[in-house]
């Protein structure tokens, strides 16, 4: 059993190293990963089901330390709307920093993963809306806020042509998040 976990860890480590070194992570092949891990390419499918699943897990490991702040409780002195804005800004900055990985991990998050990220917005949305919105309404708003950002970052070139917002520019990201905050949370000012 330990040998199995060791090989699985070696594959993740090899994929993570290749991701860090690659200008185009979508071009990483199963053979490259297997060679770097000192095994054969069949082990990727055996342990992960596919190269894409392995790369998604490796991307998760690469950005895991950056995302720790996401799980921490927000500053209790901030208004819920301001705390939500800060979370979304930090998320967008993290996506900008790891932009070259977006073609790997965003489709997985949007289409295959369990819906987890929006759950971290719920306490702030509940606090912001009080009794004005139900639990289901808050969950839908949280999902809309997160999935919208995931999608526009994934399709940033098309979004630039469509809306004229360049998501590689931090100030443009702030503008987009301010627009999103005003659309989803219009009742209170930041």
VENTAHU-V383185 format. One line per field, one symbol per residue. ss: DSSP state (~ for helix, > for strand, _ for the rest). phi: phi as a letter, one per 30 degrees, with the letter a starting at -180 (. if undefined). burial: 1 if it has 16 or more other C-alpha atoms within 10 Angstrom, else 0. A space follows every 10 residues. Layout:
# VENTAHU-V383185
ss = ???
phi = ???
burial = ???
This chain:
# VENTAHU-V383185
ss = _~~~~~~~~~ ~~~~~~~~~~ ~___~~~__~ ~~~~~~~___ _~~~~~~~__ ~~~~~~~~~~ ~~~~~~~~~~ ~________~ ~~~~~~~~~~ ~~~~~~~_~~ ~~~~~~~~~~ ~_______~~ ~~~~~~~~~_ ____~~~~~~ ~~~~~~~~~~ ~~~~_~~~~~ ~~~______~ ~~~~~~~~~~ ~~~~______
phi = .ddddddddd dddddddddd dddbedddcd dddddddibc dddddddbja ddddddddde ddcedddeed cdddddddde ddddeddddd eddddddced cedccdeddd cbdddceded deeddedddh cdbdeddddd dedddddede ddddcedddd ddcicdddce ddddeddddd ddddbddbdd
burial = 0000001101 1111110110 0000100101 0111011000 1011001101 1111111111 0100000000 0001000011 1111111111 1110110001 1111110110 0000000101 1101110110 0000000110 1110111011 0011010010 0000111100 0011011001 1000100001
